[in-house]
């Protein structure tokens, strides 16, 4: 079996990343797909990008702080977090 390499970009494995494990995927040039050595996930670049977008949704407010929860059916109000504050 040929030695695989990392692709143009280092994509994170979406399956591992959803479990808070940060693993880069490798690219198989023969099959034109990415794969993970840890969990055996494999897929095309489009699959990886789509699933990683779902992971970004999970962490969308990670660096923000809730200012107001609002009333029922009102949006939550966020503000950016400034390092060193509580």
C-alpha positions as CSV (number, residue, x, y, z in Angstrom):
1,X,0.0,0.0,0.0
2,X,1.3,3.4,-0.9
3,X,2.2,5.9,1.8
4,X,-0.6,8.5,2.1
5,X,0.0,12.1,2.7
6,X,-1.9,15.0,4.2
7,X,-3.9,16.9,1.7
8,X,-3.7,20.5,0.5
9,X,-5.4,21.5,3.7
10,X,-5.3,19.7,7.0
11,X,-9.0,18.9,7.6
12,X,-10.1,17.7,11.0
13,X,-11.9,14.4,11.2
14,X,-15.6,15.3,11.8
15,X,-16.4,12.1,13.7
16,X,-13.5,12.6,16.1
17,X,-14.0,16.3,16.4
18,X,-17.6,15.8,17.5
19,X,-16.2,13.8,20.4
20,X,-13.7,16.6,21.2
21,X,-10.7,14.8,19.7
22,X,-8.6,16.9,17.3
23,X,-7.2,14.6,14.6
24,X,-6.0,15.6,11.2
25,X,-7.2,13.5,8.3
26,X,-5.0,12.0,5.5
27,X,-5.7,12.1,1.8
28,X,-5.7,9.0,-0.4
29,X,-4.8,10.1,-3.9
30,X,-5.8,6.8,-5.5
31,X,-9.4,6.9,-4.2
32,X,-9.6,10.8,-4.0
33,X,-10.9,10.7,-0.4
34,X,-9.9,11.7,3.1
35,X,-9.7,9.2,5.9
36,X,-9.0,9.2,9.6
37,X,-6.5,6.8,11.2
38,X,-8.2,6.8,14.6
39,X,-11.8,6.1,13.8
40,X,-11.7,4.8,10.2
41,X,-14.0,7.7,8.9
42,X,-13.6,8.2,5.2
43,X,-15.3,10.5,2.7
44,X,-14.9,13.0,-0.1
45,X,-13.8,16.6,0.5
46,X,-17.5,17.7,0.2
47,X,-18.5,15.2,2.9
48,X,-15.7,16.4,5.2
49,X,-16.6,20.1,4.7
50,X,-20.3,19.5,5.3
51,X,-19.7,17.6,8.5
52,X,-17.1,20.0,9.8
53,X,-19.7,22.8,9.2
54,X,-22.0,21.0,11.6
55,X,-19.1,20.9,14.2
56,X,-18.7,24.7,13.8
57,X,-22.3,25.1,14.6
58,X,-21.7,23.4,17.9
59,X,-18.9,25.8,18.9
60,X,-20.4,29.0,17.3
61,X,-20.7,30.9,20.6
62,X,-17.6,29.6,22.3
63,X,-15.9,33.0,22.5
64,X,-19.0,34.9,23.3
65,X,-20.8,35.6,26.6
66,X,-24.6,35.7,27.1
67,X,-25.8,39.2,28.1
68,X,-29.5,38.5,28.2
69,X,-31.6,35.4,27.7
70,X,-34.6,37.6,26.9
71,X,-38.3,36.6,27.2
72,X,-39.9,33.6,25.5
73,X,-39.4,33.5,21.8
74,X,-36.8,36.3,21.9
75,X,-33.3,35.8,20.7
76,X,-30.4,35.4,23.2
77,X,-28.1,38.4,23.2
78,X,-24.4,37.7,23.1
79,X,-21.3,39.9,23.3
80,X,-17.7,39.1,22.5
81,X,-15.6,37.8,25.4
82,X,-12.6,40.0,26.4
83,X,-9.8,37.9,27.9
84,X,-9.2,38.4,31.6
85,X,-12.7,39.4,32.5
86,X,-15.2,37.2,34.4
